[in-house]
Amino acid sequence: YISIWHKGIFIMSTNLQFIKSASGSGVGSLSITDCFSDNYDVYELFIPKIDVSGNSYLNVRFLKASDGSVDSTSNYDSAGLMLYANGSFGEGRYTNSAEFSNVFALWSTNDHNNGGLIRIYNPFNSSSYSFIQSQIANYNDVLNGSKNIGVHKVAQSNSGIQLILSNTTQINASIYGVK
């Protein structure tokens, strides 16, 4: 087993196989194409750096394997818990959305400590729904974070993922297959 503690996130996986990296500056979305296949059932999308110029959220959509287009249908359900060290926890629930909504809560910080992980289940399997779990930690005077889950309620094969961003000045992401 591999265990990693990175920016307040504990990651525990078996054998991680690097697939692809992507990065962007000042972008509204970042697509990682052709990263899912029948080689893996579970993937980890590690995002060690998201710098934002203002508080925002990260949303996620799948790219269809049939033609590579973004699946923006109303087939995404998600829920999340926002964890604040200096206040009450917050909760969000989103049904029949065109994306996994508010997967990460991002705070504008001087030292840019946003970083997170999205675990993706069955994205390429055309006979199963796809699921995500995510977590992020960051520091903005106190430690903050969020944990989310989601289901893509259509059995289709997806070849990639799109991260939808706002106020983003820099993002780096890498995706791994989990054996």
matplotlib code that plots the C-alpha trace (Angstrom):
import matplotlib.pyplot as plt

x = [0.0, 1.0, 0.0, 0.6, -0.1, -0.1, -1.5, -3.8, -5.1, -4.5, -4.3, -4.3, -4.2, -2.7, -0.6, -0.9, -0.1, 0.6, -1.6, -1.5, -0.9, -2.5, -2.1, -3.4, -3.1, -6.1, -8.4, -12.2, -11.9, -9.3, -10.0, -8.0, -8.8, -8.3, -7.3, -10.0, -9.9, -10.8, -7.4, -8.7, -12.0, -10.8, -8.8, -7.3, -7.1, -4.5, -4.6, -1.6, -2.1, -5.0, -4.3, -7.4, -7.7, -11.0, -13.0, -14.6, -15.7, -14.5, -17.1, -16.6, -18.0, -17.2, -16.1, -18.0, -16.0, -18.3, -17.1, -15.0, -17.7, -18.6, -21.6, -23.6, -26.9, -28.7, -27.4, -25.2, -26.1, -23.6, -23.4, -20.7, -19.7, -17.6, -15.4, -14.4, -12.0, -13.4, -17.1, -20.0, -19.8, -21.8, -23.6, -24.6, -26.8, -27.3, -29.6, -30.2, -27.3, -25.3, -22.1, -20.8, -21.3, -19.0, -16.6, -14.0, -14.4, -11.4, -10.2, -8.1, -5.0, -1.7, 0.4, -1.8, -2.5, -5.4, -4.8, -7.1, -8.0, -10.9, -11.3, -13.3, -15.1, -16.2, -15.8, -15.2, -17.7, -20.7, -22.8, -22.4, -23.0, -19.8, -19.1, -16.7, -15.4, -13.3, -11.5, -9.5, -7.7, -6.4, -5.3, -6.8, -5.9, -7.2, -7.4, -10.5, -11.6, -14.4, -15.5, -17.9, -19.5, -21.3, -23.0, -23.3, -26.7, -26.2, -24.5, -22.1, -18.4, -16.4, -12.9, -12.0, -12.9, -13.4, -12.6, -14.7, -13.0, -13.6, -11.1, -8.3, -4.8, -3.0, -4.0, -1.9, -3.5, -2.3, -4.5, -3.5, -5.0, -5.5, -4.5]
y = [0.0, 3.6, 6.2, 9.9, 12.9, 16.0, 19.4, 17.9, 15.1, 11.4, 9.3, 5.5, 3.5, 0.3, 0.5, 3.8, 3.9, 7.3, 8.1, 11.8, 15.3, 18.6, 22.2, 25.6, 29.3, 31.7, 29.1, 28.6, 24.8, 22.1, 18.9, 15.7, 13.7, 10.0, 9.1, 6.4, 3.0, -0.6, -1.1, 0.3, 0.5, 3.2, 6.4, 9.1, 12.6, 14.4, 18.2, 19.4, 23.0, 25.3, 29.0, 31.3, 35.1, 34.9, 32.3, 29.8, 26.3, 23.5, 21.6, 18.5, 16.8, 13.7, 13.6, 10.9, 8.1, 8.0, 11.4, 13.1, 15.8, 17.1, 15.4, 18.4, 16.5, 16.7, 13.3, 14.4, 14.2, 15.3, 16.3, 17.8, 18.8, 22.0, 21.7, 25.0, 25.0, 28.3, 27.9, 25.6, 23.0, 23.6, 21.2, 21.2, 18.8, 19.0, 16.8, 16.6, 19.0, 19.4, 18.8, 17.6, 20.8, 22.4, 19.4, 21.6, 24.8, 27.0, 29.9, 32.8, 32.5, 34.4, 31.2, 29.2, 26.1, 24.6, 21.0, 18.0, 14.5, 13.1, 9.4, 8.2, 4.8, 3.0, 6.0, 3.8, 1.0, 1.4, -1.0, 1.0, 4.4, 6.4, 7.7, 10.2, 11.0, 14.1, 15.9, 19.1, 20.9, 24.5, 27.1, 30.6, 31.8, 28.4, 25.0, 24.5, 21.6, 19.8, 16.2, 15.4, 12.4, 12.1, 9.8, 10.2, 8.6, 7.2, 4.0, 5.3, 5.0, 8.2, 8.8, 11.9, 14.5, 18.3, 20.5, 23.7, 26.6, 30.2, 32.8, 30.3, 31.7, 28.2, 24.6, 21.4, 17.9, 14.3, 11.2, 7.7, 4.3, 2.2, -1.4]
z = [0.0, -0.6, 2.0, 1.3, 3.6, 1.4, 2.4, 5.0, 2.8, 3.6, 0.4, 0.7, -2.5, -3.7, -6.8, -8.6, -12.3, -13.8, -16.8, -17.7, -16.4, -17.4, -16.2, -17.1, -16.2, -16.1, -17.6, -17.2, -17.7, -17.9, -19.8, -19.4, -22.5, -23.2, -19.6, -18.9, -20.4, -19.6, -17.9, -14.6, -12.7, -10.2, -10.9, -8.7, -9.9, -7.8, -7.8, -5.8, -6.8, -7.5, -7.1, -7.2, -7.2, -5.2, -3.3, -5.7, -6.3, -8.7, -10.7, -12.7, -15.8, -17.8, -21.5, -23.4, -25.0, -28.0, -29.4, -26.7, -26.1, -22.7, -21.0, -19.8, -19.4, -16.1, -14.9, -12.0, -8.4, -5.7, -2.0, 0.1, 3.6, 4.0, 7.1, 8.7, 11.7, 12.9, 12.4, 11.8, 9.1, 5.8, 3.6, 0.0, -2.1, -5.8, -7.9, -11.6, -12.3, -15.5, -13.5, -10.1, -8.3, -5.8, -5.7, -4.0, -2.1, -2.9, -0.8, -2.1, 0.0, -0.1, 0.1, -2.3, -0.2, -2.2, -3.1, -3.4, -4.6, -6.7, -6.7, -9.8, -10.0, -13.2, -15.6, -18.7, -17.9, -20.2, -18.0, -14.8, -13.3, -12.5, -9.0, -7.4, -4.0, -3.3, -0.6, -0.3, 2.4, 2.4, 4.8, 5.0, 8.5, 9.7, 8.2, 6.0, 3.8, 2.1, 1.3, -1.5, -3.2, -6.5, -9.0, -12.7, -13.3, -16.8, -17.8, -20.5, -21.3, -20.5, -21.8, -19.9, -17.3, -17.4, -14.4, -14.5, -12.7, -11.8, -10.5, -11.3, -11.9, -11.9, -11.8, -12.0, -12.1, -12.6, -13.1, -12.0, -12.5, -9.3, -9.4]

ax = plt.figure().add_subplot(projection="3d")
ax.plot(x, y, z, "-o")
ax.set_aspect("equal")
plt.show()
